[in-house]
Amino acid sequence: MEELNIGKKIQDFRNASNTSVRELSKKSGITASMLSQIERGLVNPSINTLRSIANTLDVPLFYFFKEDAEKEELVVRKNNRKTIGFPNQSDVRYDLLVPNTLGTIEFCMMEIPNSSKSVEEAESHKGEEVAYVIEGRVDIIVAGLRYTLDEGDSIRIPPMTDHKWENIDTKLAKVIFAVTPPSF
């Protein structure tokens, strides 16, 4: 089994939060020398020590045990996107712009052919959504109100708010959107 290198992960999270060893020591109740030894891999911390560090850095405890990011699939090539959604229900196409839907955010591109709509009846989902029109002109009906968005416009759709997209223009519309948590 490959070594987890928990000390390095602690150091990376500490640095990412712009926290010094002394600050982490003071807030977590763990001596600075002990933290230094943990980060250098000289000492293996107990679960209670890890829990205290995780709470102080506001990082879920399991992050210290996750595989390194470079082992995860991170890049999606433009010719290798996954199509998601409901291809048989409408002409609208949804391409996933992240490797999968296992993360805490979903990032997609929606292509709406002219005279098409995302769904017949407005629907909602639990995630908050933000969308940006990269090409064309599209209408979106949010909570019964119609908004026309042109190329370069964006919109925030609150969680659990009924909405649907309509392309009433003569050309294809492309919209990039992010949803957290993922809804597909």
Secondary structure, 3 states (H helix, E strand, C coil): CCCCCHHHHHHHHHHHCCCCHHHHHHHHCCCHHHHHHHHCCCCCCCHHHHHHHHHHHCCCHHHHHCCCHHHCCCCCCHHHCEEECCCCCCCCEEEECCCCCCCCCEEEEEEECCCEECCCCCECCCCEEEEEEEECEEEEEECCEEEEEECCCEEEECCCCCEEEEECCCCCEEEEEEEECCCC
